[in-house]
Amino acid sequence: MTTTTNYSADDTALLIVDPYNDFMSQGGKLYERTKETAEAVGFYDNMRKLIPAVRAAHIQVFIVPHHRWREGDYKGWKHINPSQIRSNEAQNFAAGTWGGEFHPEFGPREGDVIVLEHWAQSGFANTDLDSQLKQRGIQKIILVGMIANTCIEATARLGMELGYHVTLIKDATAAFSHEGMHTALEVNGPQFAHAILTTKELLGILPAEQR
C-alpha cells in the first residue's frame, strides 16, 4: 500500500513504540524472541536510517512506552490479559533495571515527547498520547517499534478511530513470529492503515528541503 501523502513537520509525528533495552538490545529479555523477524526485515538497520532522517526533517518524535514492571503490579486486578500475565511473570521492562531503560539509539532525545506508559497494548488507552498530539496540531502518525501485531497494531487502530492519518512502516517493526508480522501488516493493517510503507519509501517521501 503506497501513498502520495505529504509528511510535513507541521502535522506529522513519528511514534516510536516500546524502545526498551529488553526489546532492542542484545541481552534484553525479549531480544531473542524478536530477533528472527527483526533480522528478516532489517529492522535495526532501518531504524538507524529512518529515525535520524525524521529528526532531520524536524518531524516531532514521540516515545510511546509500555508500562515498566513494578512490584505489586496487577494486585487486585480482576481481568489480567495473557500478555500482562507473561510480562508480570518475566518482570519485563522492570523499573530501575537496564532492561527497563530506553535503548541508547532508538530512545528519546532532547525535544522528544515521552508520553505516559500504556498498561496493555494501545499507546492511546489511559495515556496522554491523544492530548499531546492534538496540542501540537498533529494529524498524521507514523508508527515504528515493537510489537507489530500487539502494541503497534493496537495503537494504530485506535489512532485511526480518533481521526489520525495512520502510516505503518513494515520493515521498522518486528514480532514474536512471522505469522504475527504477516497478520499485522498483510491481513489486518490494510483494513485500518492509510499507508503501509517500507523505510525506503518513507524516506523518498520526506521533503528534500527538510532533510
C-alpha positions as CSV (number, residue, x, y, z in Angstrom):
1,M,0.0,0.0,0.0
2,T,1.7,3.2,-1.2
3,T,0.7,6.8,-0.6
4,T,1.0,10.2,-2.1
5,T,0.7,11.8,1.4
6,N,3.0,14.7,2.3
7,Y,4.6,14.2,5.7
8,S,5.4,17.7,6.8
9,A,6.8,18.9,10.1
10,D,3.6,20.9,10.7
11,D,1.3,18.0,11.1
12,T,3.3,14.7,11.3
13,A,4.7,12.8,14.2
14,L,6.8,9.7,14.4
15,L,5.7,7.3,17.2
16,I,8.5,5.0,18.5
17,V,6.7,2.3,20.4
18,D,8.4,0.5,23.3
19,P,12.1,1.3,22.6
20,Y,13.4,-0.5,25.6
21,N,16.6,-2.5,26.1
22,D,14.5,-5.6,26.9
23,F,13.2,-5.5,23.3
24,M,16.0,-3.9,21.3
25,S,19.3,-4.6,23.0
26,Q,21.2,-7.9,22.9
27,G,20.8,-9.5,26.3
28,G,17.3,-8.0,26.7
29,K,14.6,-10.4,27.9
30,L,12.7,-10.2,24.7
31,Y,15.5,-9.6,22.2
32,E,16.0,-13.2,21.1
33,R,12.2,-13.7,20.7
34,T,12.0,-10.9,18.2
35,K,15.4,-11.4,16.6
36,E,14.3,-13.6,13.7
37,T,11.6,-11.3,12.4
38,A,13.7,-8.3,13.1
39,E,16.6,-9.7,11.0
40,A,14.2,-10.8,8.3
41,V,13.1,-7.2,7.6
42,G,16.3,-5.4,8.5
43,F,14.6,-3.8,11.5
44,Y,17.7,-2.4,13.2
45,D,19.3,-1.1,10.0
46,N,16.1,0.6,9.0
47,M,15.5,2.2,12.4
48,R,19.1,3.6,12.1
49,K,18.2,5.2,8.8
50,L,14.6,6.3,9.5
51,I,14.9,7.9,12.9
52,P,17.7,10.3,12.0
53,A,16.0,11.3,8.7
54,V,12.8,12.0,10.5
55,R,14.6,14.1,13.1
56,A,16.4,16.0,10.3
57,A,13.0,16.7,8.7
58,H,12.0,18.4,12.0
59,I,9.1,16.0,12.4
60,Q,8.2,15.6,16.1
61,V,9.2,12.3,17.7
62,F,7.0,10.7,20.4
63,I,8.2,7.9,22.6
64,V,5.3,5.6,23.4
65,P,6.5,3.4,26.2
66,H,5.0,0.2,27.8
67,H,4.4,0.1,31.5
68,R,7.6,-0.7,33.4
69,W,7.1,-3.6,35.7
70,R,7.0,-2.8,39.4
71,E,6.4,-5.0,42.4
72,G,2.7,-5.3,43.1
73,D,1.5,-4.7,39.6
74,Y,-1.9,-6.2,38.9
75,K,-2.6,-6.9,42.5
76,G,-6.3,-7.0,42.9
77,W,-7.0,-6.9,39.2
78,K,-9.9,-9.0,38.1
79,H,-9.1,-9.3,34.4
80,I,-5.4,-9.5,33.7
81,N,-4.8,-10.3,30.0
82,P,-2.5,-13.1,28.8
83,S,0.3,-10.7,27.8
84,Q,0.2,-9.0,31.2
85,I,0.4,-12.3,32.9
86,R,3.5,-13.3,31.0
87,S,5.0,-9.8,31.4
88,N,4.4,-9.9,35.2
89,E,6.0,-13.3,35.5
90,A,9.1,-12.2,33.5
91,Q,9.2,-8.7,35.0
92,N,9.6,-7.2,31.6
93,F,10.9,-3.6,31.4
94,A,11.3,-3.6,35.2
95,A,11.6,-0.1,36.6
96,G,15.1,0.7,37.8
97,T,16.8,-2.0,35.7
98,W,18.8,-1.9,32.5
99,G,16.0,-3.8,30.6
100,G,13.6,-1.0,31.6
101,E,15.8,1.7,30.3
102,F,15.4,3.2,26.8
103,H,17.6,1.9,24.0
104,P,20.5,4.3,23.6
105,E,20.0,4.7,19.9
106,F,16.2,4.4,19.5
107,G,15.1,6.1,22.7
108,P,14.4,9.7,23.4
109,R,16.5,12.8,22.5
110,E,16.1,16.3,23.8
111,G,12.8,17.7,22.4
112,D,11.0,14.4,22.1
113,V,7.7,13.9,23.8
114,I,7.6,10.9,26.2
115,V,4.0,10.0,26.8
116,L,2.6,8.2,29.8
117,E,3.2,4.4,29.9
118,H,0.4,2.2,28.5
119,W,-0.6,-0.8,30.6
120,A,-1.7,-3.1,27.8
121,Q,-1.3,-2.7,24.1
122,S,-2.6,0.6,22.8
123,G,-0.4,3.7,23.3
124,F,-3.6,5.8,23.4
125,A,-5.5,3.9,26.1
126,N,-5.3,5.6,29.5
127,T,-2.4,7.8,28.5
128,D,-1.9,11.4,27.3
129,L,-0.9,10.5,23.8
130,D,-4.0,11.9,22.1
131,S,-3.8,15.1,24.1
132,Q,-0.1,15.6,23.4
133,L,-0.7,15.0,19.6
134,K,-3.7,17.3,19.4
135,Q,-2.0,20.1,21.3
136,R,0.8,20.1,18.7
137,G,-1.6,20.0,15.8
138,I,-0.5,16.5,14.7
139,Q,-2.9,14.9,12.2
140,K,-0.6,12.1,10.8
141,I,1.2,9.5,12.8
142,I,3.9,7.1,11.6
143,L,4.5,4.1,13.8
144,V,7.7,2.1,14.3
145,G,8.9,-0.2,17.1
146,M,7.5,-3.2,18.9
147,I,5.4,-5.4,18.5
148,A,3.8,-5.4,15.1
149,N,0.6,-7.3,16.0
150,T,0.1,-6.0,19.5
151,C,1.2,-2.5,20.5
152,I,1.9,-1.2,17.0
153,E,-1.4,-2.5,15.7
154,A,-3.5,-1.5,18.7
155,T,-2.1,2.0,18.8
156,A,-2.6,2.4,15.0
157,R,-6.1,1.1,15.1
158,L,-7.2,3.5,17.9
159,G,-5.3,6.3,16.2
160,M,-7.4,5.7,13.1
161,E,-10.6,5.7,15.2
162,L,-9.6,9.0,16.7
163,G,-9.2,10.6,13.3
164,Y,-5.5,10.4,12.6
165,H,-3.9,9.5,9.3
166,V,-2.0,6.3,10.1
167,T,1.2,5.0,8.5
168,L,2.8,1.7,9.3
169,I,6.4,1.1,8.3
170,K,6.5,-2.6,7.7
171,D,10.3,-3.1,7.9
172,A,10.7,-0.9,11.0
173,T,8.8,-3.2,13.3
174,A,9.2,-6.8,14.5
175,A,7.2,-9.5,16.2
176,F,7.5,-12.8,18.1
177,S,6.7,-14.7,14.9
178,H,6.5,-14.4,11.2
179,E,2.8,-15.2,11.5
180,G,2.4,-12.1,13.7
181,M,4.1,-9.9,11.2
182,H,2.0,-11.3,8.4
183,T,-1.2,-10.8,10.2
184,A,-0.4,-7.3,11.3
185,L,0.9,-6.0,8.0
186,E,-0.7,-8.0,5.3
187,V,-4.1,-9.0,6.8
188,N,-5.2,-6.5,9.4
189,G,-3.1,-3.4,8.5
190,P,-4.7,-2.8,5.1
191,Q,-8.1,-2.6,6.9
192,F,-7.3,0.4,9.0
193,A,-3.9,2.0,8.0
194,H,-4.0,4.8,5.4
195,A,-0.5,3.8,4.2
196,I,1.8,0.9,4.7
197,L,5.3,1.7,3.5
198,T,8.9,0.5,3.6
199,T,11.6,2.6,5.1
200,K,12.9,3.4,1.7
201,E,9.5,4.6,0.5
202,L,9.1,6.8,3.5
203,L,12.5,8.4,3.1
204,G,11.6,9.1,-0.5
205,I,8.5,11.0,0.5
206,L,10.1,13.2,3.2
207,P,10.6,16.7,1.7
208,A,14.1,17.1,0.4
209,E,14.4,20.6,1.7
210,Q,13.6,19.4,5.3
211,R,16.0,16.5,5.1
